[in-house]
Amino acid sequence: MQVKDIISTLELNLFGGSQGLNREISGGYTSDLLSDVMGHADSGRVWITLQTHKNVIAIASLKELAAVILIKGFEPDADMLAHAEEEGIPVLGTNEQAFEITGKLFNLLTF
């Protein structure tokens, strides 16, 4: 499944990084601790977080993550968006809580 496939299915907003919509998704990772993601997330995962600053994209790029989903209606700051565009990493958004969107992504990728 590609990033572009989850946008309409999970009713996500696309904030930036649209050049990465064809990235393949291998799973998800939910965490708000950057050090946790850096140490444990595998490439191809979609990172679910409430963090909205440019360091999120730096780690997503380093770990070769497929995309970032911001939860609870949070929106990326300008630096995050600029960095997402440079790196081609889609930044998506939802009004849902982490628990809800994580479950939906899990079900979508598993079944």
DRENLO-76420 format. One record per residue: residue in one letter; x, y, z of N, C-alpha, C in turn. Coordinates in pm, whole numbers, padded with zeros to 5 digits, always signed. Layout:
<rs>
AXYZXYZXYZ
...
</rs>
This chain:
<rs>
M+00084-00118+00000+00000+00000+00000+00089+00124+00000
Q+00046+00226-00070+00121+00350-00077+00055+00458+00007
V+00131+00563+00038+00079+00672+00119-00048+00730+00058
K-00050+00747-00072-00168+00807-00136-00294+00724-00113
D-00278+00594-00089-00393+00506-00069-00460+00527+00067
I-00385+00571+00166-00445+00586+00301-00511+00721+00321
I-00482+00817+00236-00535+00952+00256-00688+00955+00251
S-00745+00903+00144-00892+00908+00135-00957+00805+00227
T-00896+00687+00239-00954+00582+00321-00963+00623+00468
L-00857+00688+00519-00855+00729+00659-00898+00875+00678
E-00940+00939+00568-00988+01078+00570-00883+01172+00631
L-00763+01165+00575-00650+01246+00623-00635+01372+00540
N-00583+01477+00601-00547+01600+00531-00402+01588+00486
L-00373+01640+00369-00235+01646+00321-00185+01790+00339
F-00083+01807+00424-00027+01939+00448+00089+01970+00356
G+00170+01871+00325+00288+01894+00242+00363+01765+00215
G+00467+01776+00134+00547+01659+00099+00480+01569-00003
S+00398+01627-00089+00318+01548-00184+00402+01467-00283
Q+00528+01504-00301+00611+01426-00394+00643+01288-00339
G+00610+01261-00212+00634+01129-00153+00509+01043-00141
L+00403+01078-00212+00278+01004-00199+00284+00861-00252
N+00384+00831-00333+00399+00696-00387+00488+00608-00300
R+00529+00658-00184+00611+00576-00093+00530+00456-00045
E+00597+00342-00038+00535+00220+00011+00531+00220+00164
I+00419+00176+00220+00401+00169+00364+00419+00024+00410
S+00506+00005+00508+00529-00130+00561+00466-00148+00700
G+00411-00040+00758+00351-00048+00890+00340+00090+00951
G+00318+00094+01080+00305+00221+01150+00388+00222+01277
Y+00407+00342+01331+00477+00359+01457+00417+00480+01528
T+00369+00462+01648+00306+00570+01722+00391+00606+01843
S+00438+00731+01845+00519+00780+01957+00535+00930+01944
D+00548+00995+02060+00576+01138+02062+00719+01166+02106
L+00793+01062+02136+00933+01077+02176+01023+01057+02055
L+01092+01162+02015+01176+01154+01898+01285+01048+01915
S+01343+01038+02033+01448+00939+02057+01394+00797+02044
D+01269+00775+02081+01207+00643+02067+01193+00606+01921
V+01147+00700+01840+01130+00676+01697+01266+00653+01633
M+01362+00734+01669+01497+00721+01612+01555+00583+01646
G+01528+00533+01764+01585+00407+01805+01509+00283+01763
H+01379+00297+01732+01299+00177+01714+01211+00170+01589
A+01184+00279+01522+01098+00275+01404+01175+00219+01284
D+01110+00134+01208+01170+00077+01088+01133+00158+00965
S+01215+00150+00864+01189+00223+00739+01055+00178+00680
G+00992+00270+00610+00864+00243+00547+00743+00257+00637
R+00766+00289+00763+00655+00305+00858+00593+00444+00846
V+00469+00455+00888+00401+00583+00901+00409+00621+01049
W+00465+00737+01077+00483+00783+01214+00362+00865+01257
I+00295+00825+01364+00180+00894+01419+00225+00969+01544
T+00204+01101+01545+00257+01185+01653+00178+01314+01666
L+00201+01385+01778+00148+01520+01793+00258+01626+01778
Q+00380+01583+01756+00493+01676+01738+00482+01746+01603
T+00502+01878+01601+00478+01956+01478+00598+02040+01435
H+00717+02004+01477+00835+02085+01445+00926+02013+01344
K+01025+02085+01292+01107+02032+01182+01192+01912+01220
N+01221+01892+01347+01300+01776+01387+01228+01644+01357
V+01096+01649+01351+01018+01531+01314+01058+01486+01173
I+01069+01579+01083+01104+01545+00945+01249+01501+00936
A+01336+01559+01016+01476+01516+01017+01485+01368+01055
I+01411+01329+01156+01413+01189+01199+01341+01100+01097
A+01230+01147+01043+01158+01070+00941+01247+01044+00820
S+01327+01143+00783+01419+01127+00671+01531+01029+00706
L+01588+01046+00823+01696+00959+00870+01651+00813+00874
K+01530+00788+00921+01477+00652+00935+01406+00603+00808
E+01400+00688+00705+01334+00655+00578+01188+00614+00600
L+01117+00695+00680+00977+00668+00706+00893+00710+00586
A+00778+00647+00570+00693+00674+00454+00617+00805+00466
A+00573+00839+00587+00493+00960+00608+00480+00987+00757
V+00426+01104+00788+00397+01143+00926+00250+01182+00932
I+00180+01131+01034+00042+01172+01059+00038+01250+01190
L-00011+01373+01182-00031+01455+01301-00173+01434+01352
I-00186+01419+01483-00315+01385+01543-00382+01506+01608
K-00506+01486+01652-00583+01582+01732-00595+01721+01669
G-00593+01729+01536-00608+01856+01468-00483+01943+01468
F-00372+01890+01516-00247+01967+01513-00205+01990+01369
E-00143+02105+01345-00093+02138+01212+00057+02164+01219
P+00128+02131+01113+00274+02148+01113+00312+02296+01114
D+00424+02326+01180+00472+02464+01173+00540+02485+01037
A+00571+02609+01006+00626+02644+00874+00758+02574+00847
D+00843+02563+00948+00972+02496+00930+00954+02347+00899
M+00859+02286+00966+00832+02144+00940+00786+02124+00797
L+00695+02209+00752+00645+02197+00615+00755+02218+00512
A+00838+02318+00534+00947+02345+00440+01041+02225+00433
H+01072+02167+00547+01161+02052+00551+01095+01929+00487
A+00965+01913+00506+00891+01802+00444+00894+01813+00293
E+00880+01935+00242+00888+01956+00098+01026+01923+00044
E+01129+01966+00115+01268+01937+00075+01295+01787+00071
E+01245+01715+00171+01273+01571+00185+01172+01483+00112
G+01060+01541+00069+00957+01462+00001+00887+01364+00093
I+00869+01405+00217+00800+01320+00315+00661+01378+00341
P+00557+01303+00306+00422+01353+00327+00390+01377+00475
V+00332+01493+00502+00282+01525+00635+00130+01529+00624
L+00067+01439+00698-00077+01423+00693-00136+01461+00828
G-00265+01483+00832-00328+01522+00957-00465+01461+00976
T-00504+01449+01104-00636+01400+01140-00680+01468+01269
N-00809+01473+01291-00862+01525+01417-00873+01415+01523
E-00846+01293+01484-00859+01181+01575-00743+01175+01675
Q-00766+01099+01782-00664+01070+01881-00567+00966+01825
A-00449+00955+01885-00349+00858+01841-00405+00715+01845
F-00475+00681+01951-00531+00546+01966-00621+00511+01849
E-00709+00604+01811-00806+00579+01705-00740+00561+01569
I-00653+00654+01532-00592+00648+01399-00492+00533+01389
T-00427+00500+01499-00336+00386+01499-00413+00257+01472
G-00526+00241+01537-00609+00123+01515-00658+00114+01372
K-00702+00224+01318-00753+00225+01180-00642+00191+01081
L-00523+00249+01102-00410+00219+01013-00371+00072+01025
F-00367+00021+01147-00334-00119+01169-00432-00209+01093
N-00561-00184+01109-00663-00265+01041-00651-00255+00889
L-00625-00138+00841-00612-00117+00697-00492-00195+00640
L-00382-00195+00711-00261-00261+00662-00261-00411+00687
T-00343-00457+00782-00342-00598+00820-00447-00681+00747
F-00562-00621+00720-00671-00698+00661-00694-00666+00516
</rs>
